[in-house]
Structure formats: C-alpha cells, structure tokens
Amino acid sequence: MLGMLLDKKPIMINTTFYYKIKPSAYTARYVILCCAILAGCGSDSSQKATPPPSEDFIEQTYQNDVTPPLITNLIVTNANINSATISWTTDEVASSRIEYGISPSLGATDTNTAHLTQHSVTLTGLLTGTQYHYQIYSTDNSNNERASSILTFTTPSVGTTVGTWVAPIGIPAPSFGIAETAPTLPSPWSANEANFYYIKSGGTNSGNGYPGHPRGNVPGAAQNAGSVIVIEGEYQNAENNTFSGTIDEPVYIISSTISQAILKKKWVIKGSYVVMDGVNSAWDNASSNGKLLVSTANHIAIKNGDFRGDSTTGGVNVSDADNVVLFNNVIHDHGDVNTLIDQDVHGTSVGDNTSYLWILDSEYYHNSGNGIQLNGNNNDSIHHAYIGRNNLHENVQAGFGLKKARDIIISQNQSWGARERPWSGGNGFGQQYGPDYVWYLFNHVYDNEEGFRISSDSGGTGTEHFFIGNLIHNIHKVSTHNPGASAYNPENAWEKSAISVWGGLNTYVINNTIWDVDGVIYSPRGRGEIFVENNIIGNVTRGHTFNLTSTMLSDATIDYNLIAPNGSYKQGNTTYTYSDLATSFNHQANGFDSSTPLFVNPAIGDFHLQASSPAIAAASISHYAYTTFINLYGIDIEKDLDGNDRPQASQWSMGAYE
C-alpha cells in the first residue's frame, strides 16, 4: 500500500523515508532518500536524510531479506546398498535440492520445491560400495540460496558373510543381528547390578533383580541402551516396550540357564537395536492373542528361539519396521493344522511399511496359514525382503506366500509337504496380487501338489518374476485333504503344475531341474512373454510339458533345454509332440536335446549329473537375468544349486547343477 502512497511508485528497498498521513487523503508529505547511509552511494552530508520540521511525521526503514537460510543438522541416514536419505534443518522455510555424483563434479540432481524447515531427500538407484559426493541447497522465499560444502557418503558393500556364517545365494548379509551376543553375566550375581535385569513371574525385587531375588516384570529402565534382560521360566506378563538400544549398546533379552524362558502372553517389541536370543514361547489359548510382534522398530533380531502358537492365533510377526532379522528359529503350530476352516494363521506374517527384512535358517511347520506370508497393500509397502535357507514343511497353505511387494529374494529354501485344501492349492510357494521383481533362486521344492504358483494379479502392477536354479520334483495332485476337489485335468491350463503361471507379465524359467511332475509349466495367461532356457525337464507323468495359450506359446522362448522324450505340448486347443516343438517354432528349441539326462540317482533325490551326462556344457551362455540381478542388487548369482561358480567348463550346463 505504501508504494501507492508515493505517487504509485514502489518503495525503494534499504531506504529511510518520512511520511505523514493527512486526514483528508493518503499522501506522503515528505520523503528524503538516505543514499549515503544505507545505499552506500556517497558520503556527503547533504545526501543524508534530514528529519522534517514537524514532529507528527513518522520515520520508517524498509530492508529487503538478503540473508540465506541457515543450514544445520545435516545427516545421512538409511544408507543402504542402493539408496540413501539426506536430511537437514533450515531456520526459515526453504526449498530442498541435492546435487550428487561419484566425483566432486557431481552431475545428478534431486529437488523438492516445497518450502519447509525440515528437509529430507532420498536418493535411489545408487551403486553398492561406492563413495558419493553431494552438495545441498536451500532457497528461501526471497530467492536467497544457501549451499553446503561438498560432502561425501558411501553406500555399503554387499557383504555375504558374518564371521563364519555365509548368506544364502543372492542374499546380502544383514549389518546387525547375526553375530551379536549378550555380554557376560555378573559372576557371582548375588545383588542388583547396573544394566542387568533378572525377571521371573512372581518376583518381588523392586530393583533390577538377580537370580536369588528376581523382579516380576520388565521395568522401564531396562529399555535403555546396554541393558541385559534375563528371563527365567514361564513368563506370564504381556509386554509392550519401546527400547532405545544403539549399534554399540544393543538391548539383549535372553533366557536364564536355570529354567528356559517361555513367553506365555503377547509381546510387542518397538524401538531400535534389540536382540532377543534363545527365548521360547508356548502361547496358551487364553493368552490374549498370543504372539510376538516387532512393530515401529528398526534393527531388531529374534534368533535361536522355539515359538509355538495356540490353536487359534499366534505368529512371530513384523510390521512398520526395517532391518529386522529372524534367524535360526523354529516357528510352529500357530493355529490348528487340522482345521476345516481357513484360519489364515501364519508362522510369520509381515505387514505394511516393512523393508530390509531377513528370515534365515529357520524351520516353519504345522502353521494353519502359510509358513511365511508377506502381505502388503501395495508394491512399495514391503520391499527388500530376504527369505533364505529355511525348511518350510507341512503348513496348511504354502510354505511361503507373497502378496503385494517388490524386490523379494527367496533363496535356498526347502518347501515340502503342502496339500490342497478347499481354500488353498497345496503349493510350495505362492504369490498373488502382482508383486514385482520376485526372485525364486536355488530352492528345493518337492512332495507338494503344486510347485510354484503365480496367481492372478487382481489389479496388481508387478510384471517380472524369476525362477532360477531350482530343483522341483515329486509334484502330484493327490487331494487327500480335499476330497471334494475336481479330478486332475491335463487339458485345463489352470491345472496344477510344477510352475503355474496365471498372473504377471514376464516370466523367466532358467537353469532349473524339473522332474517327476504331473505337468511342467501351465499358464492360461494371454499376455507377456515366458523364457524357458537351460533347463532339464522330464518324467512328466500325467499332463503336458507345457500347456499354454496360443499367445504365450507363440511368444515364448524355449531354448537350450534338455527335455527327456515323454509328454507333449499344448497350445490353445492343439497338442504338439517334441519334434513339433523343435521344428514348428522358428524362435524356439535352439539347442534342443531329448536325451536322458543321466542323473546320479534320482530315485533317492540325487539330481547331480553323471560325468557322461549330455546336459554338461550344453547350455547357452549366461542368461541376462543373471546380469539384471547383479545390476539391481550387487551380488553375483551365477552359481549352481550347490553354490559352485558357473560355468565350470567352457560352456554352461543345463539344469540346476553344473
């Protein structure tokens, strides 16, 4: 408004002026520029502003905002193998910009134009084990910009070992949770000791507790960094604690050596850097929804435990968490394995907002849902989950079930003993709702009614699914637990098979050994492509080797496979023989071999190749799926099922073994 008062001319910034508002009109009476004092254009006293003679004039100085935002609290967090988050604070609202690159010249930019005081920008698509240079910028509403100096951070390398422990193929080693062990307990422990807590139901010690005089519950002080909580016997209290451990001083929850710690009520673990080691559970039917839940947490390890559920609920579950490790546990009998209804009680259920999850070297059995289920609401809500070297058997649904998620690696697991129910298919591994970039690597799948199933997408957006290096055998529909099931129908593309493909867009079946199955690959899908390369396939007992839609088979790549001569191929309503496959599809059956593969002893499950096997050094070069994996995750998976490097000779071998 004052600009309009001064003959509709804008006020000069950094200027002192005097004005008076007359009763009859809004008019400035007297204005003198203070050029010498404020604008620096001269030092002659005649240029200085002179106050007007009348005291009823008002003096006012207007100055432009020429100060850039102050940047503080600059930190790099969540530096994972392919991403990092950079956060900082400004003393006024401002925009966020990061320039970054692998040299001080930077080159890449990530910007958030929203004006904030708390800034956070996540950089994605980074290289593993690489130093990055970066510089942050914040610009305020007056276009003043502040830049930091050029700083650096390094993404972690993809480690595959922790001490003597070696990660399953394709899975990075977690940074926390495998090697950590509790400090040595006090000896003798005959009085309350700082940072050590001895807990037993019914204990009366109001202090920290010790074996001769326990306390009865977990106190608030025990949630602090460096605490060691020892539990004796059956623990009857429910717990919901937020721990504040650090990487240097985790909180440990362990069992007494006097009597095994057994949780009888629900536990919720929140916070950071917690290791629960050697604690068991035996939740009763009256346990008030007995389960162990890791939630709103990071860097949590649950290991070396035996967790038994009750007949209606249970589970060692995870949600809203990152960097969680479930290691060397036995998780069983959650829900009723003989139920006639779909209880859907899983051994481990993983919910939304979970990332960098490891489930390793554990056994899951007799759970009335899946052994393990990842259940996201969208493909970004669960990501970077690693399911490795678990023994999944005789669960009511599948050994492993997957819904919406992305970047999921399932490696070197065994899954067996699944049987069809009215509500589930009896498959070793299953997925639905369109998860993306799902990698089934080097798993042993046998004695199920179905091997793998990619169910319908149901609105999901995932497209890429990989089956590499798996051994799949003894897959037959028996329906012993579902007497009302329809009879096996080899002409139905929806029928069970070793790999059933209903959803997704691009499916890669590479270097697998598939033997003694009703059918090999059945798919009613009418879109996308399927790549079947470098496999050993045979002993198809009741159905077709491939039962695909006309679109799928016409667009399929079926190369460098040893397909023992029994079975047939169905394209739509037309059935073909092996010779038809080799001659009728000009982009298929390169390197086709119909010989006997010469396994060592398939009758006892030994599918290694004899030295004279025609599958040795008979495959194509490495498929680009292997290159895709190392580009995404930084780990070489050019291995066979035993972990040997491929190839062992000048050329790759067919099947799961070199």
N, C-alpha and C positions, 0 to 999 in steps of 0.2 A: 504493500500500500504506500510506503514512504517514497518509493520510486515514482509513483503517480503524483505525489505532492510536489516533487521537484521538477515541475514543468514536464511531467511524464517521461523524465529521463531516469535511468536506473541509478541507484546509489552507487558511488564508486567504492569498491571494496578497499579496506585498510585506510579509511578516510574518517577524519573527525569533522563533524558538522554541527551547526547550531540551528535549531528550528523552534518555531513558535506556532501553535495552532490558534488562529484567531476565532472568536466566537461566530463570526459570520461565514467563514469559509476555511477549508482545509488547505492552507497555503504556507509554505515555508518562507519565513521573512528574511532569514539571514543565513547564508552558508559560506564558510571560508575553508578552502582545501588546506590541509596540513601536509603539503607535499614534502617539505624538508624533514619533518619529524618522522612521518610514517611511511612515506613512499620513497624516501632517500634520494630525491631529485635535486636537492640543493641545501645549502646551509645558511643562506642569507636570512637574517631575522625578519625581513619584510615578507618572507614567504610563510612565516609561521601563522597558525590560526590565532586570531585575536578575538577574545570573548566580546560579544555585543554589549552595548552600554546598558541595556535593560536586563534586570535580574530574572525576568519571567521567561527568558529563553532557556531551552534545555540542551545540554551537551550530550551527544551520543557518539560512540565509536563503533563501527561495524567492521569485523575482521572475518575473512574467509577461513574455512577449515583447511589448513595446509599441512596437517600432521597425519602421516600414515598410521594405520593400525599398529599397535604393539603386539608382537607375536611371542607367546610364552607356552610352556608345557608341550613342547614338540616331542612326540614319541612315535616309535614304530612298534605296532603290536600285531599279533597273529601273523607273523612272517612264516608262512607255510611254503611248501615246495614250489607252488605256482602262483602265490598271491601274497600281498602284504597290505596292512591298513596303516595309514599315517594320520595322526590326529594332532591338533594344536588348538590353542585358545587365542582369541584377539580381544582387545579391550573395548572394541566397538563392532557393530555388525559389519561384516565384510564378506566378500566372495572367497572361494577356495580354488586354487589352481596348483597342480603339481606338474613340473616338467622332470622327466626322468629318462634314464638310459643306462647302458652298460659302460659308458665312458663319460667323462666330465662335460662333453659337448651335449649330453642329454639327447633330445630328439623326439621323445614321445610326450604327450600332454594329456592330462585328465583334469576336467574342470567341473566345478559345481557353482553355478551362478547365483544360487540362493545366498542372501546376506544373513550371516549367522555369527555368533560369537564362539560356538563350539563347533569345530571343523573336523571332519573325518572323511577321508577318501580312500577307497580300496582299489589297489592296482591288481589287475588279474592278467593271466596269460604270461606270467614271468617264467624264466628259466630256473631250473633247480641248481643249487650250489653255485650261485652267481652273485657277484657284487654289483649292486645298482647304485648309481649316483642320482641324487634328486635335489630339487630346489622347490620350496613352496612360496606361493604368492598369495597375498590377501589385499583386496582393493575395497575401500570404503565408499560411501555414497557420494563423496566429493571427488571421487576418482583418484584419491591418494593411494599409492600402492607401496606395500612393504614386501621385500623379498628376504628370505633367509639366505645364509651362505649355502654352498653346495655341500651336501652331506652324503653319507653312504649307509646302506644296509646290505645284508647278504641273505639270500634265501638259503634254507638248509639243504644240504645234500641229501639224497635219498639213501639213507642207511638201510642195510638189510640184516644187520646183526646187532645184538646187545650182549656183550660178553661172549659166552659160548652159545647163546641162543641165536638161531638162524630163522629169519622170517620166511613164511611160505612164498613160493614163487610169485613175483609181481606185486607183493605187498611191502610197503615201506615199514621199517621198524618204528614203533612209537618212541617219542622222545622222553616219555615218562611212563612208569608203571610196571615194566618187566623186571628190572634189576633191583628196584628199591626194596630194602628190607628194614625192619624196625631196629632201632638202637638196642643195645644190650640192656636188659632189665637190671635194676639195682640188685646187688647181692652183697650182704643179705638185704632183704626187703622187709623190714620189720617196723617201719614207721612211714608216715606220709612223706612222699618225696616230690619235689617240684617237677612238674611236667609229666609225671607218671600217675595214671589213674587206674585203680583196681575196682572193677564193678561186678557185683553179684546181686541177683534179685533177692530182696530181703535184707541187704546190707544196711548197717546203721551208722557207718562212719560219715560224719558231716564234712570231713576233709577230702583229700584226694583218694584215700583208701589204699590198702595194701593187703596181701593175701590173708594175713591173720585177722584183719578187721576191714572188710570191704565196705564201700559205699553202695547205695542201692540204685543209683541211676547215673546217667552221663551228665555232668554239670556243665554249665555254660563256659566255664574257664577251660574245659577240656577241648573246646572248639578252636583254640588258638594255635598258631604255628608252633611246631615242635612237640605237640602233645602226643603221648602214647597211651592209648586206652586198651586195657586188658579186661576181657570179659570171661567170667567163669561160669560154666554150666548153662542151663536153660535160662534165657533172659526173657522175662515176661512183660517188659515195658515196650510200648510203641515209642519210636524216636523220630523226630523231625528236626534235624540240626543243620545249621549253616556254618561250615568250617572255614577257617582262614589260614590254611596251610600255604607254604611257599615252596618253590622248587628246591630251596636249600633246607627247609624245615617243614616237610610234609606232616600231616596228622596221620598217625597209624592207629588202626583198630584191629586188634589181634586176639587170638584165643589164649586163655590160660593153659598151662601144661598140667594143671591139677585136674581139670574137667573141661572137656571140649565145649567151646562157646556155641550155643544153638539159639538162634533167634526164633521167638515164638509169636511175635507181633510184627506189625508193619514197620519198616524203617524207610526214612527218606533222607538221602544224603544230598546236601546242597553245598555250594561254595567252591573252594579250589584246593587242589593238591592234597588229596586224601587217598590213603592206601588201606583197603580192608583186606586182610591177608589171613587165610586159614580159619575164617568164621563160617559156620554152617547154619542152615535153617531147617526147621521142621514145623511149618506153619499148620496149626490146627484149624478145623472147620469153623471154630469160633474165634478166629484170630483177627476179626475186624478187617477183612480184605488183606490178608497177609501177603506181603510181597516186599521186595527190596527195590526201591525206585531211586535212580540217580536223575536229578532234575535241577535246572537252573544252576549248572555246575560246569566246571572245566578241570581237566587234569585229575581224573578220578580213576583209580584202579581197584577192581574187585577180582581177587585171584585166590586160587588154591582152596576154594570152598565147595561144599556139597549142599545144594539148595533143593530141598524137597517142598513142593507146594501142598495145598489142601485139595479137597475133591471138587471145589467149585471155582477157585481163583488161584492167583499166585503169579509168579514170574520174577525174574531179575530184569528190570525194565529201565529204559533210558528215554528221556525226552528233554528238549531245551538244554542241550549240553554239547560240549565239544571236547575233543581229546580225552575220550573215555576208553579204558581198556578192560575187557572181561577176559581173563587169562587163566587157563588150566582149572576150570571149574567143572563140576558135574551138576547139571540142572535138569531135574526130572520130576515126573509125577505131579505136574501142575494141571489141575482139573482131573476129570475121570476118564481114563483111557478107554473104558468100556461103555462110555455114554452112548445113548441112542439119539442124542440131540447135538446140535452144533454149539458147543460151549465156547469155542474160539479162545481158549486159554492157552497162550503160547509160553514156551520156556523163557524166551526173551522177546519182548515187544519194544520196538523202537519207534518213538513218535516224532512229531514235527520239530523243526529247528535243531536238528542233530547233525553234526558233521565231525569228521575225523574220529570215527569210531572203529575200534578193533575188537573183534570177537575171535579168540585164538585158542587153539589147542585144548578145546573143551569137549565135553560129551553132553548131548541132549537126547533124552529118550522118554517115552511114555508121557508126553505132554498132549493135552486134548486139542490143541490147535497145531500150529507149526512149531517145530523146534525153535526156529528163529524167524521173526517177521519184522520187516521194515515197512512202515505204514505211513507214508507221507501224504499230505493233502495236495502237494504239487512237486514238480521235479527238483525245485530248489530247496525244499524244506528239509530233505535229507540228502546229504551228499558226502562223498569220500568216506564210504564205509567199507571195511575190510573184513571179510569173513574167511578165516584161514585155518585149515588143518583141524577141523572139528569132526567128530564122529556123531552123525545125526541118524538116529535109528528108531524105528517103531513108534513114530509120532503119528497122531491121528490124521493130521493133514499132511503137509510136506515137511521134509527135513528143513527146508529153507523156503520162505515165501517173501515176495517182494511186490510192493505196490509203487506208488509214485516216488521216484528218487532219481539220482544221477551219479555217475562215476562210482559205481559199485563193483568191487572186485571180490569174486568168490573163488578161492584157490585151494586146491589140495585137500578138499573135504571128502569124507565118505558119507554117502546117503543111501540108506537101505531099509528095507522092511516096511515101506509105506503101502497101505492097502486102501482101495477105493471105498468110500462111504457115500451115502446119499448126497452129501454136501461137499465132497472133495474127491479128487481124481486118483489118489494113490501115487502121486508123482514124487520123485526125489527132490526136485527143485521146481518151483513155480513162480510165475510173475504175471501181473495184470496191471491194467490202467496206464500202460505206456511209459514205464521208466526208460531212461536214456543212458547210453554208454554203460551197458551191463556186460561184465566180462566173467564168463564161466571158464576157469582155467584149471586144467590138470586135476579134475575131480574124478573120484571113483564112484560110479552110480550103478547099483545092481540090486537085484531082488526087490524091485518095485513093479507096480502095474504100469507105470509110465516113467520115462527117464526125466526129461525136461519138458516143461510146458510154458510157452509164451501165450497166455490167454488174451482175450480181446482187449483193445486199448480203452474202450469206453470213454472216449473224449481225451485220453492222454496224448501227449505230444512226442514221446520218445520214439526214436527211429532205429538206433544202432544196437545190435545185440550180437555177442561174440561167443562162440563155443570152440575153445582151442585146447587141444591136448588131453581131452577127457577119455576115460575108459568107461564104456557103457555096455553092460551085458546082463543077461538074465532079466529081461524086461517083458513081462507077460501079464495080460489081463486075466485075473482069476476070479475077482468079485466075491471072495469068500466072506467079506464083511458087508456086502451089499447084495443080498440075494435077489433084489428086485431090479438089478442092473440089466440093461439090454445085452443080448449076446454080442460077441465080438463080430464086427462087420468090416472086413478088409477093404470094402469098396467105398466106405464113408471117409472122406478127407478129414472129418472131425474126430476120427477114432484115435485111441491112444497109440503112441509110438515111442521110439527112443527119444526123438526130438519132435515135439508137436508145436507147430508154428501157426498160431491164429492171428496174432497181432504184430505190431512193429512194422518197419518198412524195409530195412536191410538186415539180412541175417547171414552170418559168416560161420561156416562149419569147417574148421581147419585142423588137420592133423589129429583127428580123433580115431580111436578104435571102437567100433560098434559091432557087437557080435551076439548071437543068440537072442534075438528080439522078435516080437510079433511083426513090427514094421519099423523102418528106419526114420524117415522124415515124412510126416503127414502135414499137409497145410491146405486149408480152404481159402487162404489169403489171396486176394486178387490184385495185389499191388506190390510194388517194390521188387527187390532182387534177392536172390539167395545164391551164395557162393559155397560150393561143396568141393573142397580141394584137399589133396594129400591125405585122404582118409583110408583106413582099412574097414571094409563093410562086408558082412556076410552072415550066413546061418540065419536067414530070415525065415521064421517058422510058419507064420500064418498069413501074413499080409504082403504088401508090396514094399520094395526097397524105397521107392518114392511114390507118394500119392499126392499130386499137386494139381492145382488148377492149370488150365491151359496157359493163362498169363504167366504164372510162376515158372512152369517148366520151360516155356519158350524163352523167358528172360533169365533162366538160371545159368550159372557157370558151374559145370561139373567136370573137373579136370584132375588128372593125375591121382586117381583113386584106384585102389585095388579092391574090386568088388567080386567076391567069390561067386561062382555061377549058380546061384539059385535065387528065386524071387523074380520080380517083374517091376515094371514102371507104369504108373497110371497117370495119364494127362487128361484131365476132364473125364470124359466117358470112354477114352481109348486106352487100351493096355498095350504096352510095348515089351519086347524082350531086351536082353542085354545087348544083343547085336544091333537092335534098332537104336539104342542109345548111342552106340559107338558110330553109327553111320547116318542117322537121320537128322542130327542136330549139329550143324557145322561149327558151332561155337562151343561145343561140349565134347567131353570124352577124349580130350588130348591126354596122352599118356595113360589111357585106359588099360587096366590089367584085370583079367578074370581068373588069375591063378589062385591056387590055395596059398594062403599067407604063410604057412609053416610057423605057427606059434610054438613056444616051448612046451606048454601043457595047458591048453585052455580048459580041460576038464576040472582042474583044480584052481582055475583063475589066474594062471600064469600066461600072460599075453605078450611077453617078451618075444622077440624074433629070433628064430634059429639063424645060424650063420649063413645058411643057404637060402634064406627067405627072399623071394622076388621083390619084397617091399623095401629092402635095404638099398639106399642110394638110388631110389627110383622116382622120387617126388620132384616137384618143381622147385625153383628157388624159393626163398623165404617169402611168404605172402605179405602184402603190405599191411595187414592187420597188426603184424608184429612191429612195424615201423610206426604205425599210428599209436600203439601203446607207449612206446618209449618217448615219442614226442609229447604225449599228454602227461605222462607220469614219471618219466625219467628213469625207468627200470627196464632192463633187458629181459624179455621173456622168450628168447629163442632157446628154449630148453625142451627136454622131453619129460615124461611123467616122473622119471627118477631124478630130475634136476640136472641131467647131463646137458652140456652145451650141444646145440645143433648148428650145423651138421657135424657128425663125427668123421665123415668121409668127404669126398669132393662134392657130393650132392646130398640133399636131404633124403631121409627115409619117409615112407608113408606110415601113417598111424601115430599112436601116442608114444611109441618108444623108438629110439634110434637103434 
